[in-house]
Amino acid sequence: MKNNHIDYIEFPTLDIPAVKAFYSQCFGWSFTDYGPEYVSFENSGVTGGFRKTEGPVQDGVLIVLYHQDLEEILAQVKALGGKITQGIFSFPGGRRFHFRDPGGNELAVWSEDPEQSG
């Protein structure tokens, strides 16, 4: 993994079983379940996942960047005019935060959780 590269794409979905069936049958993607509200996909050309949402899908795809030092890159995002929409939080496999760029696009940055890797 390289700092500042697009590493993962996340889609919101109202129905995880339906999107799994659609993408596996239509495009041959395979899946790994992480509980009832998240599933990752492989065999698509890029890794990504589907996150369960309750309301209508509005912003669509979430592009997830990688950076080894979340605190450092969060400070840089803020200093350069990015707006933090969700502070650093843990998830199975790492930590991440969300931000909006000056053009209004929402992205996320993730890193391994140092407490889980060691």
C-alpha positions in Angstrom: 0.0 0.0 0.0 1.2 3.5 -0.8 0.3 6.7 1.0 -2.2 8.9 -0.9 -3.2 6.3 -3.4 -6.8 5.3 -4.0 -7.0 2.0 -2.1 -10.7 1.1 -1.8 -14.1 2.0 -3.1 -17.2 1.8 -0.9 -20.8 1.8 -2.1 -23.8 2.5 0.1 -26.7 0.0 -0.4 -30.2 -0.6 0.9 -29.9 -4.4 0.3 -26.7 -6.3 0.8 -28.0 -9.7 -0.3 -29.4 -8.2 -3.5 -26.2 -6.4 -4.5 -24.2 -9.5 -3.7 -26.4 -11.6 -6.0 -26.4 -9.0 -8.7 -22.6 -8.4 -8.9 -21.7 -12.1 -8.4 -24.1 -13.3 -11.1 -23.6 -10.4 -13.5 -19.9 -9.7 -13.2 -18.4 -12.7 -11.3 -17.4 -10.7 -8.2 -16.7 -12.6 -4.9 -17.5 -11.4 -1.4 -16.4 -11.5 2.2 -19.1 -10.8 4.8 -18.3 -8.6 7.8 -21.6 -8.9 9.7 -25.0 -8.0 8.5 -24.1 -4.4 7.6 -20.9 -4.7 5.5 -19.5 -6.9 2.7 -16.3 -6.5 0.8 -15.8 -7.5 -2.8 -13.0 -8.9 -4.9 -12.4 -9.8 -8.6 -13.6 -6.4 -9.8 -10.3 -4.8 -10.7 -10.2 -2.8 -7.5 -11.1 -3.8 -3.9 -14.2 -2.3 -2.3 -17.3 -3.0 -0.3 -21.0 -2.3 0.2 -22.1 -0.6 3.4 -25.7 -1.0 4.6 -27.6 2.3 4.7 -31.1 2.9 6.0 -32.0 5.9 3.9 -32.0 6.5 0.2 -28.5 6.5 -1.4 -27.6 10.1 -2.0 -23.9 10.6 -2.4 -23.1 7.3 -3.9 -19.6 5.8 -4.0 -17.1 6.6 -1.3 -13.4 6.7 -2.5 -11.1 5.6 0.2 -7.4 6.7 0.2 -4.7 5.1 2.3 -2.2 6.8 4.5 0.1 5.3 7.1 -0.3 8.2 9.6 -4.0 9.2 10.0 -3.4 12.0 12.4 -0.8 13.6 10.1 -2.9 13.4 7.0 -6.1 14.6 8.9 -4.2 17.7 10.0 -3.0 18.3 6.4 -6.6 17.9 5.1 -7.8 20.4 7.5 -5.0 22.9 6.9 -5.6 22.8 3.2 -9.3 23.5 3.4 -10.9 20.1 3.7 -13.8 19.7 6.0 -13.8 16.7 8.4 -17.3 15.1 8.2 -16.4 12.1 10.5 -13.4 12.0 12.8 -11.1 9.1 13.2 -13.0 5.9 14.1 -12.1 2.2 14.2 -13.6 -0.6 12.1 -12.6 -4.3 11.7 -9.1 -4.1 10.1 -8.2 -0.5 10.8 -9.2 3.1 11.4 -10.4 5.9 9.1 -11.9 9.4 8.8 -14.1 11.1 6.3 -13.8 14.6 4.8 -15.1 16.8 2.0 -12.7 18.4 -0.4 -13.0 22.1 -1.3 -15.2 21.0 -4.3 -17.7 19.2 -2.0 -16.7 15.6 -2.7 -16.7 13.2 0.2 -13.7 10.9 0.6 -12.2 8.8 3.4 -8.6 8.0 4.4 -7.8 4.7 6.2 -4.8 3.0 7.9 -4.2 -0.1 9.9 -5.0 0.1 13.5 -1.6 0.1 15.4 -3.3 -1.6 18.4 -4.6 -4.5 16.2 -1.4 -5.1 14.2 0.7 -6.0 17.1 
